Amino acid sequence: MNISLTDKTASPAPRRSGQVSFLALGTFAVGTDAFVIAGFLPRMADELGVSEAAAGYSVTVFAICYAVFSPLLATVTATVPRRRLLVTALAVLGLANLGTALAPDFAVLMATRVLAALGAAAYTPNAGAVASSLVSEERRGRALALVVSGLTVATAIGVPLGNLASQLMGWRSALGLVAVLCLLIGVGLAVLLPRIAGGIRTPLAARLAVLRDPSVRVILPVTVLGMAAAYTAYAYAIPAFAAVGVSSDATQWMLFLYGVGAIVGAQSSGGLTDRFGGTRVLIAGYAVMVGTLAAFGSLSLVSVALPVLVGALAFTWGASSWCQTPPQQHRLIAAAPEEAPLVIALNSSGIYVGIGVGTFIGGLAGAGGVAWMFFSGAVIAVLAAVFLIATSRVAEGPGAHTA
């Protein structure tokens, strides 16, 4: 994507830093919107008269729609000025959350989640591109890391705060707060961002041509399988933690520990990947994930409350879930260095496909009890590791850099 900044020279470095920070606040809002339902899913399901599994499918719909819409919107909106696109995306996301908060029934709620996915899919990839255009070349990596960190910080802070807000004011009010956050950040970007021209429209077929590369084709399924394993139980966090002896009041602290683990896993795996390689880091991550989910499943079968152990497992659950992204991005860029922005975008779509698939499988498995949610996640993590090992030669072999 070619982006030109029409008045870049007029913006001093501190101002650009503030602009990038506001872009990161936007990804924080997107991440909170995507995952906050986990903090009040039982209450939402009860009020709308549906099962918890059905309510969890609202996460599936959001994730799958995000993954599908992201490349389509990138093509359709390529020439739209970036400031207008980002502000519009946050406005759509905010209005969609208001719609979810006011939804009279589950069908309307699902429709608003599709609309929310449209806003999120338009915002996140373009926020990263704009951030990189606002700063000097030597600061681009840090700017991108700051914008992306909004998603992981949302799991640490946004979701527990959403859970707390839903306890104090109800789940509809919690979503209303997310809507207000989106709209306020949109106003801030409208004021702070300079005029930034759009890029050149590239046909969708041309964007997806990189999938002809056999190494890319075998790396992306690892993302889907790994995130599916991680998210079989996350949308159902309240009943899942209740099954291992955690009260509803204490769930927010377990979600916080999960989020802290997510940040630690995402931040540490980058350096570990540089040192040991992406494949080894992923295998270690899947080993931790299998052990964590199997331990959760086993604890749910016994009636012993071990809050310290559950807290430690919540941390390793988050760490093993989000340690996957840096090594996967590293593997994809090594496989197709000339298409780095595109393969990273495809990896983001793979993340949300995995979240959607995992939530769907977790809802089905949960019919047999919470333990099966965790055990199904452990099985999928094993499959991810097996697939990774079986395809590593294709992904990292001599032909990995040729399309």
Buried (B, 14 or more C-beta within 10 A) or exposed (E): BEBEBEEBEEBEEEEBBBBBBBBBBBBBBBBBBBBBBBBBBBBBBEBBEBEBBBBBBBBBBBBBBBBBBBBEBBBEBBEBBBBBBBBBBBBBBBBBBBBBBBBEEBEBBBBBBBBBBBBBBBBBBBBBBBBBBBBEEEBBEEBBBBBBBBBBBBBBBBBBBBBBBBBEEBBBEBBBBBBBBBBBBBEBBBEBBBEBBBBEEBEEEEBEBBBEBBBBBBBBBBBBBBBBBBBBBBBBBBBBBBBBBBEBEBBBBBBBBBBBBBBBBBBBBBEBBEEBBBBBBBBBBBBBBBBBBBBBBEBBEEEEEBBEBBBBBBBBBBBBBBBBBBBBBBBBBBBBEEBBBBBBBBBBBBBBBBBBBBBBBBBEBBEEBBBBBBBBBBBBBBBBBEBBEEBBEBBBEEBBBEB
